[in-house]
């Protein structure tokens, strides 16, 4: 299924839309990206998700310039890293990402992590609101925000994000947060949608895949799509890229959904906890005293 016109797009709360399936490029080396992105575009992908912290925005930019597909047909997401929280720092960081990508306008710009101990994500959000007002980005959102973080930026600015990109897979289903998103019109985007491939050996998912004549990855991606989520599986393999995009031409049954719902685990999180990730290292007392005197 390579015709991009058949790929569904999800409506965002700012009037824009984005493809429901995209390519995540975390941990893909910059020098490999032109070939990987070319294979993805050839398979029908039109959405690419990168981040300043991935260290490969320039590689994505080269791939975009080499693409036979027009810029208007492609959707590019990148993210603000933790060290650039704060209003002015976020404005500068966005310009730096746009320059590395070679883009005048970024389609979707996200705050990568809230880092609540730094107490600067609200100012970073204010900067993203200004970037959208100026037309330097089309849509703005967040990543790894909890309900508390979402409420704080909404209370401070009156503006909700279009997207919250969160860890989400059958072993970590985040039902409560997804309900919050639905209530506020925020699109749920899944990073690590296959559970870093850990879900693919699950016997329940393998059984569903066998019944449908599909791969476990296709079943998991179909589960995301039928739940209304956007998914950005990572792969550098042309074969896997082509397999993953074939998640649109079959349907799961109610029994399949019930079986997958039973796979949620209290210990299913694979990535960091947003409540603590990004905390600045605690300095020894003597060094703290010296810094206060400086």
Secondary structure, 3 states (H helix, E strand, C coil): CCCHHHCCEEECCCCCEEECECEECCCCCHHHHHHHHHHHHHHCCCEEECCHHHCCHHHHHHHHHHCCCCHHHCEEEEEECHHHCCHHHHHHHHHHHHHHHCCCCEEEEEECCCCHHHCCHHHHHHHHHHHHHHCCEEEEEEECCCHHHHHHHHHHHCCCCCEEEEECECCECCHHHHHHHHHHCCEEEEECCCCCCHHHHCHHHHHHHHHHCCCHHHHHHHHHHHCCCEECCECCCHHHHHHHHHHCCCCCCHHHHHHHHCCCCCCCCCCCCCCCCCCCCCCCHHHHHHHHHC
